[in-house]
Amino acid sequence: MRDELAKMDCLTPGDFATVKRQCVLLGETLTPDEFLAQLRQEHAVKPDVRQHRPLGFLQ
């Protein structure tokens, strides 16, 4: 699981908060694997991930 999180280099604390908020709103309890799947979805919709652009200082 740690390796998978490391691959999602554009994750922010806000992504974790978004997944947690969705759980609360829907009244769901996610397993760690389900939470990770939700984080993957949050990560996939980020423009920087879709376009595979490096950060400014890494260009």
N, CA, C, O and CB atoms as a CASP TS submission, in Angstrom:
PFRMAT TS
TARGET T0000
AUTHOR 0000-0000-0000
METHOD Language model
MODEL 1
PARENT N/A
ATOM      1  N   MET     1       0.823  -1.182   0.000  1.00  0.00           N
ATOM      2  CA  MET     1       0.000   0.000   0.000  1.00  0.00           C
ATOM      3  C   MET     1       0.875   1.256   0.000  1.00  0.00           C
ATOM      4  O   MET     1       0.561   2.233  -0.680  1.00  0.00           O
ATOM      5  CB  MET     1      -0.941  -0.008   1.206  1.00  0.00           C
ATOM      6  N   ARG     2       1.955   1.230   0.752  1.00  0.00           N
ATOM      7  CA  ARG     2       2.844   2.392   0.822  1.00  0.00           C
ATOM      8  C   ARG     2       3.451   2.703  -0.546  1.00  0.00           C
ATOM      9  O   ARG     2       3.570   3.867  -0.928  1.00  0.00           O
ATOM     10  CB  ARG     2       3.959   2.152   1.851  1.00  0.00           C
ATOM     11  N   ASP     3       3.835   1.654  -1.282  1.00  0.00           N
ATOM     12  CA  ASP     3       4.402   1.853  -2.619  1.00  0.00           C
ATOM     13  C   ASP     3       3.386   2.503  -3.545  1.00  0.00           C
ATOM     14  O   ASP     3       3.718   3.380  -4.343  1.00  0.00           O
ATOM     15  CB  ASP     3       4.875   0.517  -3.211  1.00  0.00           C
ATOM     16  N   GLU     4       2.161   2.062  -3.425  1.00  0.00           N
ATOM     17  CA  GLU     4       1.111   2.602  -4.276  1.00  0.00           C
ATOM     18  C   GLU     4       0.865   4.086  -3.979  1.00  0.00           C
ATOM     19  O   GLU     4       0.664   4.881  -4.897  1.00  0.00           O
ATOM     20  CB  GLU     4      -0.183   1.803  -4.088  1.00  0.00           C
ATOM     21  N   LEU     5       0.883   4.446  -2.715  1.00  0.00           N
ATOM     22  CA  LEU     5       0.730   5.854  -2.335  1.00  0.00           C
ATOM     23  C   LEU     5       1.899   6.687  -2.862  1.00  0.00           C
ATOM     24  O   LEU     5       1.707   7.814  -3.318  1.00  0.00           O
ATOM     25  CB  LEU     5       0.627   5.992  -0.799  1.00  0.00           C
ATOM     26  N   ALA     6       3.090   6.140  -2.800  1.00  0.00           N
ATOM     27  CA  ALA     6       4.274   6.853  -3.277  1.00  0.00           C
ATOM     28  C   ALA     6       4.189   7.152  -4.769  1.00  0.00           C
ATOM     29  O   ALA     6       4.710   8.171  -5.223  1.00  0.00           O
ATOM     30  CB  ALA     6       5.530   6.043  -2.982  1.00  0.00           C
ATOM     31  N   LYS     7       3.546   6.289  -5.529  1.00  0.00           N
ATOM     32  CA  LYS     7       3.400   6.493  -6.977  1.00  0.00           C
ATOM     33  C   LYS     7       2.462   7.652  -7.297  1.00  0.00           C
ATOM     34  O   LYS     7       2.552   8.248  -8.370  1.00  0.00           O
ATOM     35  CB  LYS     7       2.885   5.218  -7.639  1.00  0.00           C
ATOM     36  N   MET     8       1.566   7.970  -6.370  1.00  0.00           N
ATOM     37  CA  MET     8       0.612   9.062  -6.594  1.00  0.00           C
ATOM     38  C   MET     8       1.220  10.353  -6.063  1.00  0.00           C
ATOM     39  O   MET     8       0.844  10.846  -4.999  1.00  0.00           O
ATOM     40  CB  MET     8      -0.766   8.767  -5.902  1.00  0.00           C
ATOM     41  N   ASP     9       2.175  10.893  -6.830  1.00  0.00           N
ATOM     42  CA  ASP     9       2.979  12.017  -6.364  1.00  0.00           C
ATOM     43  C   ASP     9       2.236  13.346  -6.299  1.00  0.00           C
ATOM     44  O   ASP     9       2.779  14.314  -5.767  1.00  0.00           O
ATOM     45  CB  ASP     9       4.155  12.169  -7.244  1.00  0.00           C
ATOM     46  N   CYS    10       1.041  13.426  -6.811  1.00  0.00           N
ATOM     47  CA  CYS    10       0.295  14.683  -6.769  1.00  0.00           C
ATOM     48  C   CYS    10      -0.767  14.698  -5.677  1.00  0.00           C
ATOM     49  O   CYS    10      -1.580  15.621  -5.626  1.00  0.00           O
ATOM     50  CB  CYS    10      -0.353  14.940  -8.109  1.00  0.00           C
ATOM     51  N   LEU    11      -0.778  13.702  -4.810  1.00  0.00           N
ATOM     52  CA  LEU    11      -1.757  13.690  -3.723  1.00  0.00           C
ATOM     53  C   LEU    11      -1.465  14.802  -2.731  1.00  0.00           C
ATOM     54  O   LEU    11      -0.310  15.143  -2.477  1.00  0.00           O
ATOM     55  CB  LEU    11      -1.760  12.330  -3.009  1.00  0.00           C
ATOM     56  N   THR    12      -2.524  15.356  -2.181  1.00  0.00           N
ATOM     57  CA  THR    12      -2.406  16.389  -1.154  1.00  0.00           C
ATOM     58  C   THR    12      -3.252  15.973   0.044  1.00  0.00           C
ATOM     59  O   THR    12      -4.076  15.065  -0.068  1.00  0.00           O
ATOM     60  CB  THR    12      -2.853  17.789  -1.700  1.00  0.00           C
ATOM     61  N   PRO    13      -3.060  16.616   1.174  1.00  0.00           N
ATOM     62  CA  PRO    13      -3.932  16.330   2.319  1.00  0.00           C
ATOM     63  C   PRO    13      -5.409  16.538   1.975  1.00  0.00           C
ATOM     64  O   PRO    13      -6.282  15.870   2.528  1.00  0.00           O
ATOM     65  CB  PRO    13      -3.547  17.216   3.506  1.00  0.00           C
ATOM     66  N   GLY    14      -5.676  17.462   1.066  1.00  0.00           N
ATOM     67  CA  GLY    14      -7.054  17.705   0.647  1.00  0.00           C
ATOM     68  C   GLY    14      -7.691  16.503  -0.035  1.00  0.00           C
ATOM     69  O   GLY    14      -8.903  16.311   0.063  1.00  0.00           O
ATOM     70  N   ASP    15      -6.900  15.697  -0.720  1.00  0.00           N
ATOM     71  CA  ASP    15      -7.434  14.497  -1.369  1.00  0.00           C
ATOM     72  C   ASP    15      -7.898  13.488  -0.329  1.00  0.00           C
ATOM     73  O   ASP    15      -8.943  12.856  -0.486  1.00  0.00           O
ATOM     74  CB  ASP    15      -6.378  13.862  -2.289  1.00  0.00           C
ATOM     75  N   PHE    16      -7.116  13.342   0.731  1.00  0.00           N
ATOM     76  CA  PHE    16      -7.512  12.450   1.816  1.00  0.00           C
ATOM     77  C   PHE    16      -8.786  12.971   2.485  1.00  0.00           C
ATOM     78  O   PHE    16      -9.688  12.202   2.820  1.00  0.00           O
ATOM     79  CB  PHE    16      -6.371  12.312   2.854  1.00  0.00           C
ATOM     80  N   ALA    17      -8.841  14.296   2.672  1.00  0.00           N
ATOM     81  CA  ALA    17     -10.022  14.907   3.292  1.00  0.00           C
ATOM     82  C   ALA    17     -11.253  14.733   2.417  1.00  0.00           C
ATOM     83  O   ALA    17     -12.348  14.510   2.935  1.00  0.00           O
ATOM     84  CB  ALA    17      -9.778  16.395   3.559  1.00  0.00           C
ATOM     85  N   THR    18     -11.098  14.829   1.111  1.00  0.00           N
ATOM     86  CA  THR    18     -12.218  14.652   0.193  1.00  0.00           C
ATOM     87  C   THR    18     -12.783  13.245   0.293  1.00  0.00           C
ATOM     88  O   THR    18     -13.999  13.066   0.366  1.00  0.00           O
ATOM     89  CB  THR    18     -11.786  14.944  -1.242  1.00  0.00           C
ATOM     90  N   VAL    19     -11.910  12.247   0.296  1.00  0.00           N
ATOM     91  CA  VAL    19     -12.362  10.859   0.406  1.00  0.00           C
ATOM     92  C   VAL    19     -13.065  10.648   1.746  1.00  0.00           C
ATOM     93  O   VAL    19     -14.115  10.007   1.808  1.00  0.00           O
ATOM     94  CB  VAL    19     -11.167   9.877   0.257  1.00  0.00           C
ATOM     95  N   LYS    20     -12.489  11.183   2.806  1.00  0.00           N
ATOM     96  CA  LYS    20     -13.101  11.036   4.128  1.00  0.00           C
ATOM     97  C   LYS    20     -14.474  11.717   4.169  1.00  0.00           C
ATOM     98  O   LYS    20     -15.427  11.161   4.715  1.00  0.00           O
ATOM     99  CB  LYS    20     -12.178  11.629   5.216  1.00  0.00           C
ATOM    100  N   ARG    21     -14.572  12.907   3.598  1.00  0.00           N
ATOM    101  CA  ARG    21     -15.848  13.636   3.558  1.00  0.00           C
ATOM    102  C   ARG    21     -16.903  12.853   2.794  1.00  0.00           C
ATOM    103  O   ARG    21     -18.062  12.799   3.207  1.00  0.00           O
ATOM    104  CB  ARG    21     -15.660  15.018   2.918  1.00  0.00           C
ATOM    105  N   GLN    22     -16.508  12.246   1.682  1.00  0.00           N
ATOM    106  CA  GLN    22     -17.445  11.433   0.902  1.00  0.00           C
ATOM    107  C   GLN    22     -17.951  10.259   1.727  1.00  0.00           C
ATOM    108  O   GLN    22     -19.133   9.919   1.662  1.00  0.00           O
ATOM    109  CB  GLN    22     -16.778  10.925  -0.388  1.00  0.00           C
ATOM    110  N   CYS    23     -17.073   9.642   2.497  1.00  0.00           N
ATOM    111  CA  CYS    23     -17.472   8.519   3.366  1.00  0.00           C
ATOM    112  C   CYS    23     -18.497   8.975   4.389  1.00  0.00           C
ATOM    113  O   CYS    23     -19.505   8.306   4.617  1.00  0.00           O
ATOM    114  CB  CYS    23     -16.246   7.915   4.083  1.00  0.00           C
ATOM    115  N   VAL    24     -18.233  10.111   4.997  1.00  0.00           N
ATOM    116  CA  VAL    24     -19.141  10.633   6.018  1.00  0.00           C
ATOM    117  C   VAL    24     -20.496  10.963   5.405  1.00  0.00           C
ATOM    118  O   VAL    24     -21.536  10.596   5.954  1.00  0.00           O
ATOM    119  CB  VAL    24     -18.541  11.881   6.692  1.00  0.00           C
ATOM    120  N   LEU    25     -20.485  11.655   4.269  1.00  0.00           N
ATOM    121  CA  LEU    25     -21.741  12.043   3.627  1.00  0.00           C
ATOM    122  C   LEU    25     -22.576  10.840   3.199  1.00  0.00           C
ATOM    123  O   LEU    25     -23.803  10.860   3.290  1.00  0.00           O
ATOM    124  CB  LEU    25     -21.456  12.915   2.426  1.00  0.00           C
ATOM    125  N   LEU    26     -21.902   9.802   2.734  1.00  0.00           N
ATOM    126  CA  LEU    26     -22.610   8.611   2.273  1.00  0.00           C
ATOM    127  C   LEU    26     -22.841   7.596   3.394  1.00  0.00           C
ATOM    128  O   LEU    26     -23.511   6.585   3.189  1.00  0.00           O
ATOM    129  CB  LEU    26     -21.837   7.958   1.146  1.00  0.00           C
ATOM    130  N   GLY    27     -22.294   7.863   4.560  1.00  0.00           N
ATOM    131  CA  GLY    27     -22.453   6.943   5.686  1.00  0.00           C
ATOM    132  C   GLY    27     -21.762   5.613   5.461  1.00  0.00           C
ATOM    133  O   GLY    27     -22.235   4.575   5.922  1.00  0.00           O
ATOM    134  N   GLU    28     -20.640   5.644   4.750  1.00  0.00           N
ATOM    135  CA  GLU    28     -19.909   4.419   4.433  1.00  0.00           C
ATOM    136  C   GLU    28     -18.659   4.296   5.294  1.00  0.00           C
ATOM    137  O   GLU    28     -18.091   5.294   5.737  1.00  0.00           O
ATOM    138  CB  GLU    28     -19.532   4.386   2.947  1.00  0.00           C
ATOM    139  N   THR    29     -18.253   3.091   5.514  1.00  0.00           N
ATOM    140  CA  THR    29     -16.968   2.805   6.141  1.00  0.00           C
ATOM    141  C   THR    29     -16.162   2.018   5.124  1.00  0.00           C
ATOM    142  O   THR    29     -16.571   0.941   4.692  1.00  0.00           O
ATOM    143  CB  THR    29     -17.130   2.012   7.500  1.00  0.00           C
ATOM    144  N   LEU    30     -15.018   2.562   4.744  1.00  0.00           N
ATOM    145  CA  LEU    30     -14.203   1.920   3.727  1.00  0.00           C
ATOM    146  C   LEU    30     -13.068   1.116   4.360  1.00  0.00           C
ATOM    147  O   LEU    30     -12.502   1.507   5.381  1.00  0.00           O
ATOM    148  CB  LEU    30     -13.640   2.963   2.763  1.00  0.00           C
ATOM    149  N   THR    31     -12.756   0.004   3.741  1.00  0.00           N
ATOM    150  CA  THR    31     -11.567  -0.742   4.124  1.00  0.00           C
ATOM    151  C   THR    31     -10.357   0.049   3.617  1.00  0.00           C
ATOM    152  O   THR    31     -10.515   0.930   2.771  1.00  0.00           O
ATOM    153  CB  THR    31     -11.590  -2.215   3.539  1.00  0.00           C
ATOM    154  N   PRO    32      -9.170  -0.242   4.112  1.00  0.00           N
ATOM    155  CA  PRO    32      -7.990   0.454   3.594  1.00  0.00           C
ATOM    156  C   PRO    32      -7.840   0.330   2.072  1.00  0.00           C
ATOM    157  O   PRO    32      -7.450   1.292   1.412  1.00  0.00           O
ATOM    158  CB  PRO    32      -6.746  -0.084   4.269  1.00  0.00           C
ATOM    159  N   ASP    33      -8.143  -0.835   1.517  1.00  0.00           N
ATOM    160  CA  ASP    33      -8.042  -1.013   0.060  1.00  0.00           C
ATOM    161  C   ASP    33      -9.075  -0.160  -0.673  1.00  0.00           C
ATOM    162  O   ASP    33      -8.785   0.394  -1.733  1.00  0.00           O
ATOM    163  CB  ASP    33      -8.226  -2.495  -0.314  1.00  0.00           C
ATOM    164  N   GLU    34     -10.268  -0.057  -0.117  1.00  0.00           N
ATOM    165  CA  GLU    34     -11.310   0.775  -0.738  1.00  0.00           C
ATOM    166  C   GLU    34     -10.937   2.254  -0.642  1.00  0.00           C
ATOM    167  O   GLU    34     -11.160   3.018  -1.581  1.00  0.00           O
ATOM    168  CB  GLU    34     -12.686   0.525  -0.064  1.00  0.00           C
ATOM    169  N   PHE    35     -10.372   2.651   0.489  1.00  0.00           N
ATOM    170  CA  PHE    35      -9.930   4.040   0.650  1.00  0.00           C
ATOM    171  C   PHE    35      -8.843   4.354  -0.372  1.00  0.00           C
ATOM    172  O   PHE    35      -8.857   5.419  -0.990  1.00  0.00           O
ATOM    173  CB  PHE    35      -9.410   4.294   2.094  1.00  0.00           C
ATOM    174  N   LEU    36      -7.907   3.434  -0.551  1.00  0.00           N
ATOM    175  CA  LEU    36      -6.839   3.609  -1.534  1.00  0.00           C
ATOM    176  C   LEU    36      -7.412   3.715  -2.950  1.00  0.00           C
ATOM    177  O   LEU    36      -6.931   4.516  -3.751  1.00  0.00           O
ATOM    178  CB  LEU    36      -5.839   2.441  -1.453  1.00  0.00           C
ATOM    179  N   ALA    37      -8.421   2.924  -3.260  1.00  0.00           N
ATOM    180  CA  ALA    37      -9.063   3.002  -4.576  1.00  0.00           C
ATOM    181  C   ALA    37      -9.700   4.368  -4.795  1.00  0.00           C
ATOM    182  O   ALA    37      -9.637   4.917  -5.896  1.00  0.00           O
ATOM    183  CB  ALA    37     -10.122   1.901  -4.721  1.00  0.00           C
ATOM    184  N   GLN    38     -10.314   4.917  -3.748  1.00  0.00           N
ATOM    185  CA  GLN    38     -10.907   6.255  -3.850  1.00  0.00           C
ATOM    186  C   GLN    38      -9.818   7.310  -4.048  1.00  0.00           C
ATOM    187  O   GLN    38     -10.001   8.252  -4.819  1.00  0.00           O
ATOM    188  CB  GLN    38     -11.740   6.579  -2.587  1.00  0.00           C
ATOM    189  N   LEU    39      -8.694   7.158  -3.363  1.00  0.00           N
ATOM    190  CA  LEU    39      -7.573   8.084  -3.555  1.00  0.00           C
ATOM    191  C   LEU    39      -7.046   8.004  -4.979  1.00  0.00           C
ATOM    192  O   LEU    39      -6.694   9.024  -5.573  1.00  0.00           O
ATOM    193  CB  LEU    39      -6.443   7.781  -2.559  1.00  0.00           C
ATOM    194  N   ARG    40      -6.993   6.795  -5.529  1.00  0.00           N
ATOM    195  CA  ARG    40      -6.566   6.630  -6.929  1.00  0.00           C
ATOM    196  C   ARG    40      -7.469   7.423  -7.864  1.00  0.00           C
ATOM    197  O   ARG    40      -6.995   8.060  -8.805  1.00  0.00           O
ATOM    198  CB  ARG    40      -6.573   5.138  -7.330  1.00  0.00           C
ATOM    199  N   GLN    41      -8.770   7.382  -7.601  1.00  0.00           N
ATOM    200  CA  GLN    41      -9.719   8.132  -8.432  1.00  0.00           C
ATOM    201  C   GLN    41      -9.499   9.632  -8.295  1.00  0.00           C
ATOM    202  O   GLN    41      -9.522  10.353  -9.293  1.00  0.00           O
ATOM    203  CB  GLN    41     -11.163   7.779  -8.053  1.00  0.00           C
ATOM    204  N   GLU    42      -9.286  10.108  -7.078  1.00  0.00           N
ATOM    205  CA  GLU    42      -9.006  11.531  -6.873  1.00  0.00           C
ATOM    206  C   GLU    42      -7.731  11.925  -7.604  1.00  0.00           C
ATOM    207  O   GLU    42      -7.671  12.987  -8.225  1.00  0.00           O
ATOM    208  CB  GLU    42      -8.882  11.853  -5.368  1.00  0.00           C
ATOM    209  N   HIS    43      -6.728  11.087  -7.534  1.00  0.00           N
ATOM    210  CA  HIS    43      -5.445  11.353  -8.182  1.00  0.00           C
ATOM    211  C   HIS    43      -5.597  11.386  -9.706  1.00  0.00           C
ATOM    212  O   HIS    43      -4.990  12.223 -10.375  1.00  0.00           O
ATOM    213  CB  HIS    43      -4.411  10.288  -7.775  1.00  0.00           C
ATOM    214  N   ALA    44      -6.393  10.493 -10.242  1.00  0.00           N
ATOM    215  CA  ALA    44      -6.524  10.360 -11.702  1.00  0.00           C
ATOM    216  C   ALA    44      -7.180  11.572 -12.351  1.00  0.00           C
ATOM    217  O   ALA    44      -6.949  11.828 -13.533  1.00  0.00           O
ATOM    218  CB  ALA    44      -7.326   9.122 -12.038  1.00  0.00           C
ATOM    219  N   VAL    45      -7.983  12.316 -11.618  1.00  0.00           N
ATOM    220  CA  VAL    45      -8.688  13.446 -12.235  1.00  0.00           C
ATOM    221  C   VAL    45      -7.899  14.746 -12.163  1.00  0.00           C
ATOM    222  O   VAL    45      -8.355  15.764 -12.686  1.00  0.00           O
ATOM    223  CB  VAL    45     -10.029  13.638 -11.572  1.00  0.00           C
ATOM    224  N   LYS    46      -6.758  14.743 -11.545  1.00  0.00           N
ATOM    225  CA  LYS    46      -5.951  15.954 -11.455  1.00  0.00           C
ATOM    226  C   LYS    46      -5.352  16.285 -12.820  1.00  0.00           C
ATOM    227  O   LYS    46      -4.816  15.406 -13.496  1.00  0.00           O
ATOM    228  CB  LYS    46      -4.836  15.791 -10.398  1.00  0.00           C
ATOM    229  N   PRO    47      -5.441  17.541 -13.221  1.00  0.00           N
ATOM    230  CA  PRO    47      -4.900  17.930 -14.541  1.00  0.00           C
ATOM    231  C   PRO    47      -3.421  17.601 -14.686  1.00  0.00           C
ATOM    232  O   PRO    47      -3.001  17.147 -15.750  1.00  0.00           O
ATOM    233  CB  PRO    47      -5.107  19.419 -14.774  1.00  0.00           C
ATOM    234  N   ASP    48      -2.617  17.818 -13.642  1.00  0.00           N
ATOM    235  CA  ASP    48      -1.178  17.535 -13.748  1.00  0.00           C
ATOM    236  C   ASP    48      -0.900  16.064 -13.976  1.00  0.00           C
ATOM    237  O   ASP    48       0.079  15.715 -14.636  1.00  0.00           O
ATOM    238  CB  ASP    48      -0.458  17.996 -12.496  1.00  0.00           C
ATOM    239  N   VAL    49      -1.739  15.199 -13.445  1.00  0.00           N
ATOM    240  CA  VAL    49      -1.565  13.759 -13.630  1.00  0.00           C
ATOM    241  C   VAL    49      -1.985  13.370 -15.037  1.00  0.00           C
ATOM    242  O   VAL    49      -1.299  12.596 -15.705  1.00  0.00           O
ATOM    243  CB  VAL    49      -2.376  12.964 -12.583  1.00  0.00           C
ATOM    244  N   ARG    50      -3.104  13.902 -15.482  1.00  0.00           N
ATOM    245  CA  ARG    50      -3.592  13.560 -16.830  1.00  0.00           C
ATOM    246  C   ARG    50      -2.615  14.008 -17.901  1.00  0.00           C
ATOM    247  O   ARG    50      -2.448  13.325 -18.911  1.00  0.00           O
ATOM    248  CB  ARG    50      -4.963  14.194 -17.085  1.00  0.00           C
ATOM    249  N   GLN    51      -1.963  15.157 -17.693  1.00  0.00           N
ATOM    250  CA  GLN    51      -1.045  15.682 -18.700  1.00  0.00           C
ATOM    251  C   GLN    51       0.406  15.290 -18.437  1.00  0.00           C
ATOM    252  O   GLN    51       1.285  15.572 -19.250  1.00  0.00           O
ATOM    253  CB  GLN    51      -1.159  17.186 -18.761  1.00  0.00           C
ATOM    254  N   HIS    52       0.655  14.639 -17.297  1.00  0.00           N
ATOM    255  CA  HIS    52       2.006  14.181 -16.915  1.00  0.00           C
ATOM    256  C   HIS    52       3.034  15.308 -16.996  1.00  0.00           C
ATOM    257  O   HIS    52       4.119  15.141 -17.553  1.00  0.00           O
ATOM    258  CB  HIS    52       2.448  13.019 -17.816  1.00  0.00           C
ATOM    259  N   ARG    53       2.667  16.466 -16.426  1.00  0.00           N
ATOM    260  CA  ARG    53       3.592  17.592 -16.406  1.00  0.00           C
ATOM    261  C   ARG    53       4.400  17.556 -15.116  1.00  0.00           C
ATOM    262  O   ARG    53       3.833  17.362 -14.041  1.00  0.00           O
ATOM    263  CB  ARG    53       2.834  18.937 -16.541  1.00  0.00           C
ATOM    264  N   PRO    54       5.709  17.737 -15.206  1.00  0.00           N
ATOM    265  CA  PRO    54       6.515  17.816 -13.989  1.00  0.00           C
ATOM    266  C   PRO    54       6.285  19.163 -13.303  1.00  0.00           C
ATOM    267  O   PRO    54       5.823  20.118 -13.927  1.00  0.00           O
ATOM    268  CB  PRO    54       8.021  17.618 -14.311  1.00  0.00           C
ATOM    269  N   LEU    55       6.609  19.224 -12.024  1.00  0.00           N
ATOM    270  CA  LEU    55       6.523  20.487 -11.307  1.00  0.00           C
ATOM    271  C   LEU    55       7.514  21.476 -11.887  1.00  0.00           C
ATOM    272  O   LEU    55       8.516  21.081 -12.483  1.00  0.00           O
ATOM    273  CB  LEU    55       6.778  20.284  -9.806  1.00  0.00           C
ATOM    274  N   GLY    56       7.241  22.753 -11.716  1.00  0.00           N
ATOM    275  CA  GLY    56       8.062  23.803 -12.307  1.00  0.00           C
ATOM    276  C   GLY    56       9.548  23.674 -12.068  1.00  0.00           C
ATOM    277  O   GLY    56      10.335  23.824 -13.003  1.00  0.00           O
ATOM    278  N   PHE    57       9.951  23.401 -10.850  1.00  0.00           N
ATOM    279  CA  PHE    57      11.378  23.342 -10.564  1.00  0.00           C
ATOM    280  C   PHE    57      12.015  22.036 -11.034  1.00  0.00           C
ATOM    281  O   PHE    57      13.234  21.883 -10.946  1.00  0.00           O
ATOM    282  CB  PHE    57      11.611  23.518  -9.083  1.00  0.00           C
ATOM    283  N   LEU    58      11.222  21.100 -11.527  1.00  0.00           N
ATOM    284  CA  LEU    58      11.760  19.833 -12.023  1.00  0.00           C
ATOM    285  C   LEU    58      11.825  19.780 -13.547  1.00  0.00           C
ATOM    286  O   LEU    58      12.253  18.776 -14.118  1.00  0.00           O
ATOM    287  CB  LEU    58      10.920  18.685 -11.511  1.00  0.00           C
ATOM    288  N   GLN    59      11.410  20.836 -14.192  1.00  0.00           N
ATOM    289  CA  GLN    59      11.372  20.828 -15.667  1.00  0.00           C
ATOM    290  C   GLN    59      12.747  20.891 -16.255  1.00  0.00           C
ATOM    291  O   GLN    59      12.897  20.893 -17.477  1.00  0.00           O
ATOM    292  CB  GLN    59      10.549  21.985 -16.192  1.00  0.00           C
TER
END
